[in-house]
Amino acid sequence: MAKRRPILAGLDIGTQKVAIVIAEPSDSGLEVLGVGSALSRGMRAGRLVDVEKTTQDIGVALSEAELMAGCEIHQVSVAVSGDHLRGTNSHGVVAIDNGEVTPWAARRVIEAAQAVPLPADQDILHLMCREFVVDGTGGIPDPVGLRGVRLEAHLHVISACESALANLERCCHKSGLSVQSVIAASLASAESVLEPEERELGAAVIDFGAGTVDLVVYHGGSIVHTAVLPLAGQIITQDLAQCLETSLREAESIKLRHGSADENTVDPHGYVEVTGMGGRAARLISRRFVAEIIQPRVEEIFEEVQKSIERSGYGDRLTSGVVVTGGSAMMPGVVDVAAATIGLPARLGEPLGCSGLTEEIDDASWATAIGVARGLRATDLGSRRSQSWLPRVLPDWVWRRWRGYA
C-alpha cells in the first residue's frame, strides 16, 4: 500500500487579499488540491490592525479551500511581511581544534555568526547559510572533514517583530489552525517563481503587493540581501482617488480594470467613466490620463527598489535580472517599467512546478501562498520560532553528525 503524502497548507495574509493553498508534494513539485481567497480587511501595509476581521477573512478563505480540496486542515505555514522585517548579513569565526573541522566546530561557528544585536522587540525568523570559509577558501557548503586552522560562516539573518508574529498566530488559532511555521513573504515568493539557474547566476525577486514591496536578492545560489519597502499598490490607488476626485473603492476598480504603468501603450482615444463622490455626476476620463497618474508612482517605487539592490553590493552581478511578482505586478506595463527603471532584464514571476488546479493559481498574486505551502529549501537553518529550535540550528547533515558526538 502506497504511503499517503502529507497535506500542505500555505496562508498568505496580505493587505488586499487573504489567500490559502492546500496541496500535497508531487513528482513535479506541488499538486494543488484546493485554494481559497477573501478580501483582506484587517491588514495595513503588511501589519495586522484588526484581529477579528482578519480571523473572519481567514475563515472565509479556509472554508472555500477545504470545500474545493475535499478535506479539512488543522495546521498551516504562514507568510509574514511588513516594514518590521529586517535582513542583515552576519559573519562568524572560530579556530579549528586539532586541525580538522568537526560537526561541533561547524555548530560553534554558526552560533557565533547568529549572535547579532537585535532590538528588544525583534526575534530571529530565518538563518540562511550563505557559505563556509576554511582558511580563506570560500563557497564551501559542507566543511566537516576539511583540514585547516580558521573556520568562518556567512549567514543572512532575517528578524521580525515578536508582537507582529504573535498577532498573526493568534488570528490563525482563533480560526482553528495551528501554525506550523512562519516564513518571510519575500522568501516564499522566491521559492515559487525562481528557477535554480537564476539563483546561481544572480537574480532579484520583487514581490509587488498592495501594502509592501518585498525584495530578495540571490547570488551564487544563496540569499545575499532582503528588504521590505512601504511603497506599494495602495499608494497608486490613493493617487488615483485624489487626482480623479473619487472614492478609494472606485479608484481601485479603475486601476484593476483600466490601469497601465506605461502611458505610451494606452489608446489616447479610450475613456473610462469615473463615479463622483457625494452624489456628483459621473465623468469620462481619458485612459491615457489614468496611466499618466500611475506611471510616475510605479517608477518611483522601482527607483527605491533599485537603490536597495545597489546597497546590497550585487547590483552589477545579477545576470538573470529581476523577477516581478505579486498582485500589483499584473498591471500592464509594470514589468517593462521595472526593467527600464532598474536597468536589468525583467520578467513576470508566476508559480512554477505546480500541477492539479493550476488554472486557479496561474497568476502572480498566488506566488506567496504557493511558496509558503512549498516551504523553504535546506539553506534555512531554522528560527527560534520553530517548535524544535535546537535541532534546526544547523543543516540536517551537521545535526546528524553532531548528535553522534554529543
VOPAGU-2260 file (C-alpha; in pm, 1 decimal, decimal comma):
REM VOPAGU-2260
SITE   aa  ch    i         X         Y         Z
SITE  MET   A    0       0,0       0,0       0,0
SITE  ALA   A    1     142,5     336,1    -108,0
SITE  LYS   A    2     221,1     577,6     170,7
SITE  ARG   A    3      -8,1     878,7     170,5
SITE  ARG   A    4     167,9    1206,1     102,5
SITE  PRO   A    5     135,2    1479,9     364,5
SITE  ILE   A    6    -117,5    1756,6     310,2
SITE  LEU   A    7      42,8    2101,6     299,6
SITE  ALA   A    8    -126,1    2436,1     352,4
SITE  GLY   A    9      10,4    2783,4     287,8
SITE  LEU   A   10    -155,6    3102,3     413,1
SITE  ASP   A   11     -79,4    3448,8     279,1
SITE  ILE   A   12    -248,5    3726,2     479,0
SITE  GLY   A   13    -190,9    4021,4     250,5
SITE  THR   A   14    -302,8    4381,7     268,3
SITE  GLN   A   15    -550,4    4332,9     -16,7
SITE  LYS   A   16    -625,3    3959,2     -14,2
SITE  VAL   A   17    -614,5    3659,0     218,5
SITE  ALA   A   18    -514,4    3352,5      17,7
SITE  ILE   A   19    -476,0    2991,9     122,4
SITE  VAL   A   20    -349,5    2693,8     -77,8
SITE  ILE   A   21    -399,9    2327,3      12,4
SITE  ALA   A   22    -162,1    2094,3    -170,3
SITE  GLU   A   23      48,3    1781,5    -147,0
SITE  PRO   A   24     401,8    1710,6    -270,6
SITE  SER   A   25     426,4    1557,8    -615,7
SITE  ASP   A   26     697,3    1443,5    -853,2
SITE  SER   A   27     663,0    1773,5   -1042,1
SITE  GLY   A   28     678,3    1983,7    -725,0
SITE  LEU   A   29     337,1    2060,3    -578,5
SITE  GLU   A   30     -10,2    1929,4    -661,4
SITE  VAL   A   31    -270,0    2191,5    -574,8
SITE  LEU   A   32    -584,5    2036,7    -423,0
SITE  GLY   A   33    -777,7    2348,1    -323,8
SITE  VAL   A   34    -749,6    2724,8    -298,6
SITE  GLY   A   35    -949,1    2993,4    -123,8
SITE  SER   A   36    -937,3    3370,4    -102,8
SITE  ALA   A   37   -1112,7    3657,1      71,0
SITE  LEU   A   38   -1089,9    4034,0      80,9
SITE  SER   A   39    -839,7    4134,9     349,4
SITE  ARG   A   40    -991,8    4391,0     586,9
SITE  GLY   A   41    -763,5    4375,3     890,0
SITE  MET   A   42    -418,7    4446,3     745,3
SITE  ARG   A   43    -246,1    4774,6     671,5
SITE  ALA   A   44      94,4    4795,6     498,4
SITE  GLY   A   45     171,8    4438,0     597,1
SITE  ARG   A   46      79,1    4484,9     965,0
SITE  LEU   A   47    -224,5    4339,2    1135,3
SITE  VAL   A   48    -456,7    4610,3    1273,0
SITE  ASP   A   49    -781,7    4419,0    1336,3
SITE  VAL   A   50    -771,6    4067,5    1482,0
SITE  GLU   A   51   -1144,0    3994,3    1448,8
SITE  LYS   A   52   -1173,2    4096,8    1084,0
SITE  THR   A   53    -860,1    3907,1     988,3
SITE  THR   A   54    -984,9    3598,9    1171,5
SITE  GLN   A   55   -1311,7    3617,9     977,7
SITE  ASP   A   56   -1125,3    3664,3     647,9
SITE  ILE   A   57    -909,0    3359,2     717,7
SITE  GLY   A   58   -1223,2    3160,3     793,2
SITE  VAL   A   59   -1382,9    3254,9     460,3
SITE  ALA   A   60   -1072,8    3162,5     259,7
SITE  LEU   A   61   -1023,3    2841,8     460,2
SITE  SER   A   62   -1380,4    2721,6     405,7
SITE  GLU   A   63   -1350,4    2777,4      31,7
SITE  ALA   A   64   -1018,3    2593,1      10,2
SITE  GLU   A   65   -1135,3    2297,9     222,8
SITE  LEU   A   66   -1453,6    2262,3      16,1
SITE  MET   A   67   -1251,9    2255,7    -304,6
SITE  ALA   A   68    -991,6    2012,5    -165,7
SITE  GLY   A   69   -1248,5    1786,5      -2,0
SITE  CYS   A   70   -1058,2    1771,5     326,1
SITE  GLU   A   71   -1007,9    1962,2     648,8
SITE  ILE   A   72    -676,4    2110,5     755,7
SITE  HIS   A   73    -566,5    2195,2    1107,0
SITE  GLN   A   74    -222,4    2348,6    1060,0
SITE  VAL   A   75     -70,6    2595,2     816,0
SITE  SER   A   76     250,5    2768,6     723,7
SITE  VAL   A   77     203,9    3145,2     724,5
SITE  ALA   A   78     373,3    3425,2     528,9
SITE  VAL   A   79     471,1    3743,0     710,2
SITE  SER   A   80     556,6    4081,3     563,2
SITE  GLY   A   81     572,8    4441,3     681,5
SITE  ASP   A   82     838,4    4702,0     741,6
SITE  HIS   A   83     923,4    4540,7    1077,8
SITE  LEU   A   84    1119,6    4269,8     894,3
SITE  ARG   A   85    1495,5    4324,8     899,2
SITE  GLY   A   86    1756,8    4148,8     686,7
SITE  THR   A   87    2129,2    4158,6     758,1
SITE  ASN   A   88    2440,5    3961,6     666,4
SITE  SER   A   89    2631,2    3810,7     957,1
SITE  HIS   A   90    2980,0    3664,3     991,6
SITE  GLY   A   91    3125,1    3423,9    1249,1
SITE  VAL   A   92    3479,8    3296,3    1303,0
SITE  VAL   A   93    3620,9    3015,5    1522,0
SITE  ALA   A   94    3953,1    2836,3    1549,0
SITE  ILE   A   95    3964,1    2477,7    1422,3
SITE  ASP   A   96    4074,8    2244,1    1701,3
SITE  ASN   A   97    4321,5    1966,6    1611,2
SITE  GLY   A   98    4343,0    2091,7    1252,4
SITE  GLU   A   99    4020,5    1928,7    1124,7
SITE  VAL   A  100    3666,3    2066,5    1101,8
SITE  THR   A  101    3426,2    1863,5    1316,4
SITE  PRO   A  102    3045,7    1892,8    1337,8
SITE  TRP   A  103    3098,1    2063,0    1673,5
SITE  ALA   A  104    3317,3    2329,0    1509,0
SITE  ALA   A  105    3052,9    2387,4    1241,7
SITE  ARG   A  106    2791,9    2426,9    1514,0
SITE  ARG   A  107    3007,0    2675,2    1706,7
SITE  VAL   A  108    3078,5    2896,1    1405,0
SITE  ILE   A  109    2710,4    2920,0    1314,4
SITE  GLU   A  110    2622,3    3005,7    1672,7
SITE  ALA   A  111    2888,6    3277,8    1659,2
SITE  ALA   A  112    2751,3    3413,2    1329,9
SITE  GLN   A  113    2392,7    3427,6    1453,6
SITE  ALA   A  114    2486,2    3635,7    1758,6
SITE  VAL   A  115    2369,1    3962,9    1601,1
SITE  PRO   A  116    2239,3    4253,0    1814,5
SITE  LEU   A  117    1861,7    4286,2    1784,9
SITE  PRO   A  118    1613,6    4534,0    1931,1
SITE  ALA   A  119    1420,7    4405,2    2230,7
SITE  ASP   A  120    1102,4    4350,1    2026,5
SITE  GLN   A  121    1276,4    4160,5    1741,3
SITE  ASP   A  122    1335,9    3788,7    1713,7
SITE  ILE   A  123    1521,2    3582,4    1454,3
SITE  LEU   A  124    1287,5    3445,2    1189,3
SITE  HIS   A  125    1533,9    3288,4     942,9
SITE  LEU   A  126    1900,4    3194,6     944,2
SITE  MET   A  127    2008,9    3145,5     583,7
SITE  CYS   A  128    2350,7    2982,9     536,1
SITE  ARG   A  129    2541,3    3152,9     253,9
SITE  GLU   A  130    2873,6    2969,8     273,1
SITE  PHE   A  131    3151,5    2833,8     492,5
SITE  VAL   A  132    3511,9    2952,5     455,9
SITE  VAL   A  133    3814,8    2745,8     560,1
SITE  ASP   A  134    4146,1    2933,5     571,5
SITE  GLY   A  135    4024,9    3186,2     315,6
SITE  THR   A  136    3870,8    2933,9      74,8
SITE  GLY   A  137    3501,6    3017,4      37,6
SITE  GLY   A  138    3196,4    2868,7    -130,7
SITE  ILE   A  139    3208,1    2554,7      87,6
SITE  PRO   A  140    2864,8    2400,2     159,9
SITE  ASP   A  141    2992,8    2127,1     398,9
SITE  PRO   A  142    3324,4    2195,0     579,5
SITE  VAL   A  143    3322,3    1885,6     802,0
SITE  GLY   A  144    3637,2    1679,8     750,0
SITE  LEU   A  145    3841,0    1956,6     586,3
SITE  ARG   A  146    4183,3    2044,2     728,7
SITE  GLY   A  147    4257,9    2400,0     841,1
SITE  VAL   A  148    4306,4    2639,1    1132,2
SITE  ARG   A  149    4031,1    2900,5    1076,9
SITE  LEU   A  150    3661,7    2838,7    1007,4
SITE  GLU   A  151    3416,7    3111,8     905,2
SITE  ALA   A  152    3044,1    3112,1     835,6
SITE  HIS   A  153    2847,6    3371,8     639,4
SITE  LEU   A  154    2475,2    3389,6     719,5
SITE  HIS   A  155    2184,1    3605,8     614,8
SITE  VAL   A  156    1966,3    3674,7     919,2
SITE  ILE   A  157    1603,4    3787,1     891,1
SITE  SER   A  158    1434,4    3911,5    1207,5
SITE  ALA   A  159    1076,5    4019,7    1272,7
SITE  CYS   A  160     874,9    4198,4    1537,0
SITE  GLU   A  161     772,1    3947,0    1802,3
SITE  SER   A  162     430,7    4107,3    1861,7
SITE  ALA   A  163     351,4    4111,2    1487,5
SITE  LEU   A  164     423,3    3738,0    1464,6
SITE  ALA   A  165     220,1    3670,5    1778,8
SITE  ASN   A  166     -78,2    3859,3    1634,9
SITE  LEU   A  167     -68,3    3656,1    1313,2
SITE  GLU   A  168     -53,7    3332,6    1511,1
SITE  ARG   A  169    -342,8    3448,0    1729,0
SITE  CYS   A  170    -563,8    3501,5    1422,9
SITE  CYS   A  171    -478,3    3154,2    1295,3
SITE  HIS   A  172    -553,0    2995,4    1633,5
SITE  LYS   A  173    -888,9    3174,4    1651,8
SITE  SER   A  174    -963,3    3029,3    1306,8
SITE  GLY   A  175    -891,9    2677,0    1434,8
SITE  LEU   A  176    -546,1    2648,2    1278,0
SITE  SER   A  177    -213,4    2578,7    1443,3
SITE  VAL   A  178      91,6    2747,7    1290,9
SITE  GLN   A  179     349,6    2501,2    1164,4
SITE  SER   A  180     598,9    2765,4    1051,7
SITE  VAL   A  181     625,5    3136,6     973,2
SITE  ILE   A  182     804,6    3235,8     652,2
SITE  ALA   A  183     904,7    3579,3     524,2
SITE  ALA   A  184     685,6    3663,1     224,0
SITE  SER   A  185     983,5    3755,7       6,1
SITE  LEU   A  186    1143,4    3413,7      56,1
SITE  ALA   A  187     815,0    3234,2      -8,4
SITE  SER   A  188     761,0    3423,0    -334,2
SITE  ALA   A  189    1115,3    3346,3    -447,0
SITE  GLU   A  190    1064,4    2975,0    -376,5
SITE  SER   A  191     758,8    2987,4    -600,3
SITE  VAL   A  192     884,5    3179,8    -903,3
SITE  LEU   A  193    1263,9    3138,3    -932,6
SITE  GLU   A  194    1446,2    2877,5   -1141,1
SITE  PRO   A  195    1759,0    2717,2    -985,4
SITE  GLU   A  196    1977,5    2869,2   -1258,7
SITE  GLU   A  197    1851,6    3216,2   -1171,1
SITE  ARG   A  198    1957,2    3170,3    -808,0
SITE  GLU   A  199    2306,0    3071,5    -916,9
SITE  LEU   A  200    2360,5    3343,9   -1175,1
SITE  GLY   A  201    2208,0    3617,1    -960,1
SITE  ALA   A  202    1852,1    3749,0    -955,2
SITE  ALA   A  203    1630,4    3984,3    -759,1
SITE  VAL   A  204    1271,4    3889,2    -678,9
SITE  ILE   A  205    1036,1    4185,6    -630,3
SITE  ASP   A  206     704,8    4095,0    -467,0
SITE  PHE   A  207     492,1    4396,5    -563,2
SITE  GLY   A  208     192,2    4373,5    -332,3
SITE  ALA   A  209     -75,9    4614,0    -217,7
SITE  GLY   A  210      80,2    4719,6     112,5
SITE  THR   A  211     452,3    4649,2      71,5
SITE  VAL   A  212     719,0    4565,0    -182,9
SITE  ASP   A  213     926,8    4269,1     -60,8
SITE  LEU   A  214    1272,7    4227,9    -212,6
SITE  VAL   A  215    1514,6    3936,0    -201,5
SITE  VAL   A  216    1845,1    3917,2    -389,6
SITE  TYR   A  217    2014,3    3586,5    -476,6
SITE  HIS   A  218    2369,1    3525,4    -594,0
SITE  GLY   A  219    2565,4    3203,1    -612,5
SITE  GLY   A  220    2257,5    3010,4    -502,6
SITE  SER   A  221    2232,0    3198,1    -171,2
SITE  ILE   A  222    2035,1    3491,3     -34,3
SITE  VAL   A  223    2256,7    3797,6      -2,0
SITE  HIS   A  224    2002,5    4075,4      63,1
SITE  THR   A  225    1641,1    4122,8     173,3
SITE  ALA   A  226    1432,8    4435,4     229,1
SITE  VAL   A  227    1072,3    4549,4     271,4
SITE  LEU   A  228     962,0    4883,5     123,6
SITE  PRO   A  229     641,7    5056,1     241,7
SITE  LEU   A  230     555,7    5184,9    -108,0
SITE  ALA   A  231     317,7    4957,7    -299,4
SITE  GLY   A  232     -10,6    4922,1    -484,7
SITE  GLN   A  233    -227,6    5106,3    -233,5
SITE  ILE   A  234     -22,9    5424,3    -288,4
SITE  ILE   A  235    -122,2    5409,2    -655,2
SITE  THR   A  236    -488,4    5372,6    -558,2
SITE  GLN   A  237    -463,3    5675,9    -329,8
SITE  ASP   A  238    -306,2    5880,0    -611,7
SITE  LEU   A  239    -591,4    5787,9    -844,7
SITE  ALA   A  240    -856,3    5870,3    -585,1
SITE  GLN   A  241    -704,5    6212,8    -525,2
SITE  CYS   A  242    -643,1    6305,5    -888,3
SITE  LEU   A  243    -974,7    6170,2   -1018,5
SITE  GLU   A  244   -1168,8    6304,4    -718,9
SITE  THR   A  245   -1336,3    5973,6    -648,6
SITE  SER   A  246   -1355,9    5713,4    -372,6
SITE  LEU   A  247   -1081,1    5464,4    -292,5
SITE  ARG   A  248   -1309,7    5179,6    -393,8
SITE  GLU   A  249   -1377,2    5337,4    -734,1
SITE  ALA   A  250   -1007,8    5419,6    -778,1
SITE  GLU   A  251    -911,3    5057,9    -704,7
SITE  SER   A  252   -1167,8    4935,2    -957,1
SITE  ILE   A  253   -1034,5    5172,3   -1224,0
SITE  LYS   A  254    -677,4    5064,7   -1152,1
SITE  LEU   A  255    -763,4    4697,2   -1188,1
SITE  ARG   A  256    -982,1    4730,0   -1498,7
SITE  HIS   A  257    -818,2    5013,8   -1689,3
SITE  GLY   A  258    -481,0    5084,8   -1525,4
SITE  SER   A  259    -147,9    5076,7   -1704,9
SITE  ALA   A  260     201,9    5164,6   -1587,9
SITE  ASP   A  261     312,8    5265,2   -1938,8
SITE  GLU   A  262     122,9    5559,9   -2083,3
SITE  ASN   A  263     277,2    5507,0   -2428,5
SITE  THR   A  264      89,7    5177,1   -2471,9
SITE  VAL   A  265    -254,3    5322,7   -2390,5
SITE  ASP   A  266    -502,5    5426,9   -2659,7
SITE  PRO   A  267    -527,1    5807,6   -2630,1
SITE  HIS   A  268    -885,3    5790,3   -2757,4
SITE  GLY   A  269   -1004,2    5546,2   -2489,4
SITE  TYR   A  270   -1213,5    5671,9   -2199,3
SITE  VAL   A  271   -1330,9    5541,3   -1863,2
SITE  GLU   A  272   -1631,8    5650,2   -1659,5
SITE  VAL   A  273   -1546,3    5776,6   -1311,0
SITE  THR   A  274   -1815,8    5787,3   -1043,2
SITE  GLY   A  275   -1817,2    6110,1    -846,7
SITE  MET   A  276   -1838,0    6136,9    -468,7
SITE  GLY   A  277   -2121,5    6289,5    -269,4
SITE  GLY   A  278   -2379,3    6246,4    -543,2
SITE  ARG   A  279   -2173,0    6423,8    -807,7
SITE  ALA   A  280   -2234,7    6319,4   -1166,5
SITE  ALA   A  281   -2007,8    6062,4   -1330,1
SITE  ARG   A  282   -1739,7    6189,8   -1568,8
SITE  LEU   A  283   -1549,2    6049,6   -1864,2
SITE  ILE   A  284   -1171,2    6047,7   -1812,6
SITE  SER   A  285    -908,8    5959,5   -2071,1
SITE  ARG   A  286    -738,4    5625,4   -2009,1
SITE  ARG   A  287    -412,2    5795,0   -2106,4
SITE  PHE   A  288    -465,9    6037,9   -1817,1
SITE  VAL   A  289    -513,0    5742,6   -1579,1
SITE  ALA   A  290    -182,0    5596,7   -1700,0
SITE  GLU   A  291     -12,6    5935,9   -1658,2
SITE  ILE   A  292    -108,6    5923,9   -1288,7
SITE  ILE   A  293       6,3    5564,0   -1239,3
SITE  GLN   A  294     337,5    5561,4   -1426,4
SITE  PRO   A  295     532,4    5817,5   -1218,2
SITE  ARG   A  296     438,9    5639,9    -894,8
SITE  VAL   A  297     541,0    5299,9   -1033,4
SITE  GLU   A  298     871,7    5448,6   -1148,3
SITE  GLU   A  299     926,7    5595,4    -801,7
SITE  ILE   A  300     863,9    5256,2    -640,3
SITE  PHE   A  301    1113,9    5080,7    -865,7
SITE  GLU   A  302    1367,6    5358,4    -812,6
SITE  GLU   A  303    1353,7    5274,8    -440,4
SITE  VAL   A  304    1391,6    4906,4    -525,8
SITE  GLN   A  305    1692,1    4987,1    -743,7
SITE  LYS   A  306    1854,4    5180,8    -458,3
SITE  SER   A  307    1804,4    4883,1    -225,9
SITE  ILE   A  308    1960,4    4647,5    -480,7
SITE  GLU   A  309    2259,5    4878,6    -514,8
SITE  ARG   A  310    2300,6    4886,1    -135,7
SITE  SER   A  311    2332,3    4508,5    -141,9
SITE  GLY   A  312    2653,2    4541,0    -343,9
SITE  TYR   A  313    2527,7    4295,3    -605,4
SITE  GLY   A  314    2360,2    4536,3    -846,9
SITE  ASP   A  315    2610,9    4464,1   -1125,4
SITE  ARG   A  316    2615,4    4086,8   -1067,9
SITE  LEU   A  317    2251,2    3995,3   -1129,7
SITE  THR   A  318    2294,8    3812,6   -1459,2
SITE  SER   A  319    1937,3    3679,4   -1451,3
SITE  GLY   A  320    1788,9    4023,5   -1392,8
SITE  VAL   A  321    1475,6    4075,1   -1186,9
SITE  VAL   A  322    1154,7    3876,5   -1144,0
SITE  VAL   A  323     848,6    4085,1   -1057,0
SITE  THR   A  324     561,2    3904,4    -886,8
SITE  GLY   A  325     265,4    3983,0    -661,2
SITE  GLY   A  326     -82,7    4116,4    -733,5
SITE  SER   A  327      27,9    4465,2    -840,2
SITE  ALA   A  328     279,9    4317,4   -1084,8
SITE  MET   A  329      -2,1    4203,7   -1312,7
SITE  MET   A  330     -91,5    4558,9   -1415,5
SITE  PRO   A  331       0,9    4613,7   -1782,8
SITE  GLY   A  332     335,0    4785,8   -1824,0
SITE  VAL   A  333     471,4    4714,6   -1474,2
SITE  VAL   A  334     737,6    4466,0   -1586,3
SITE  ASP   A  335     855,9    4697,0   -1866,1
SITE  VAL   A  336     879,4    4993,1   -1628,2
SITE  ALA   A  337    1073,2    4776,0   -1380,3
SITE  ALA   A  338    1325,4    4679,6   -1649,0
SITE  ALA   A  339    1369,5    5038,8   -1767,6
SITE  THR   A  340    1397,4    5187,8   -1417,0
SITE  ILE   A  341    1622,9    4926,3   -1256,8
SITE  GLY   A  342    1831,0    4878,2   -1570,1
SITE  LEU   A  343    1808,7    4498,5   -1572,5
SITE  PRO   A  344    1606,9    4249,4   -1778,0
SITE  ALA   A  345    1275,8    4167,5   -1609,6
SITE  ARG   A  346    1002,6    3906,8   -1633,5
SITE  LEU   A  347     670,6    3840,2   -1462,4
SITE  GLY   A  348     700,3    3576,0   -1191,6
SITE  GLU   A  349     420,1    3318,8   -1178,1
SITE  PRO   A  350     416,9    2998,4    -968,5
SITE  LEU   A  351     635,3    2722,1   -1112,7
SITE  GLY   A  352     633,0    2346,8   -1066,2
SITE  CYS   A  353     261,3    2311,3    -990,7
SITE  SER   A  354       7,3    2055,9   -1104,0
SITE  GLY   A  355    -356,1    1990,6   -1017,4
SITE  LEU   A  356    -570,3    2304,9   -1004,2
SITE  THR   A  357    -319,9    2512,4   -1199,3
SITE  GLU   A  358    -585,1    2732,8   -1358,3
SITE  GLU   A  359    -684,5    2858,3   -1014,3
SITE  ILE   A  360    -334,8    2979,8    -922,2
SITE  ASP   A  361    -191,3    3068,3   -1261,9
SITE  ASP   A  362    -110,2    3430,0   -1185,1
SITE  ALA   A  363     143,1    3628,3    -984,2
SITE  SER   A  364     -93,6    3709,1    -697,0
SITE  TRP   A  365     -71,1    3345,7    -577,0
SITE  ALA   A  366     309,1    3328,5    -570,8
SITE  THR   A  367     346,9    3385,0    -196,0
SITE  ALA   A  368      77,4    3136,0     -90,6
SITE  ILE   A  369     222,8    2868,0    -320,1
SITE  GLY   A  370     572,4    2935,4    -188,4
SITE  VAL   A  371     458,6    2912,9     174,2
SITE  ALA   A  372     289,5    2579,0     107,8
SITE  ARG   A  373     604,1    2452,0     -59,9
SITE  GLY   A  374     830,5    2559,9     226,9
SITE  LEU   A  375    1191,9    2672,3     220,5
SITE  ARG   A  376    1490,5    2484,3      89,6
SITE  ALA   A  377    1763,2    2337,2     309,8
SITE  THR   A  378    1955,2    2667,3     315,2
SITE  ASP   A  379    1728,9    2781,1     600,4
SITE  LEU   A  380    1885,1    2676,4     929,6
SITE  GLY   A  381    1569,8    2739,8    1126,0
SITE  SER   A  382    1444,0    3001,7    1366,6
SITE  ARG   A  383    1379,6    3048,4    1732,4
SITE  ARG   A  384    1007,7    3034,5    1649,3
SITE  SER   A  385    1025,3    2678,2    1519,8
SITE  GLN   A  386     891,5    2410,9    1752,8
SITE  SER   A  387    1230,9    2236,9    1752,7
SITE  TRP   A  388    1474,3    2526,7    1754,8
SITE  LEU   A  389    1788,7    2343,0    1864,3
SITE  PRO   A  390    1781,2    2062,5    1603,0
SITE  ARG   A  391    1735,7    2322,1    1327,2
SITE  VAL   A  392    2024,5    2547,7    1426,8
SITE  LEU   A  393    2229,8    2357,6    1171,0
SITE  PRO   A  394    2158,2    2189,9     836,7
SITE  ASP   A  395    2048,8    1827,4     860,1
SITE  TRP   A  396    2392,5    1692,9     773,0
SITE  VAL   A  397    2554,3    1884,2    1061,2
SITE  TRP   A  398    2285,3    1791,5    1310,4
SITE  ARG   A  399    2300,4    1421,1    1225,6
SITE  ARG   A  400    2676,8    1415,6    1265,4
SITE  TRP   A  401    2677,4    1634,6    1576,2
SITE  ARG   A  402    2434,7    1403,4    1758,8
SITE  GLY   A  403    2692,8    1130,2    1725,0
SITE  TYR   A  404    2945,1    1346,7    1914,2
SITE  ALA   A  405    2710,2    1495,2    2176,9
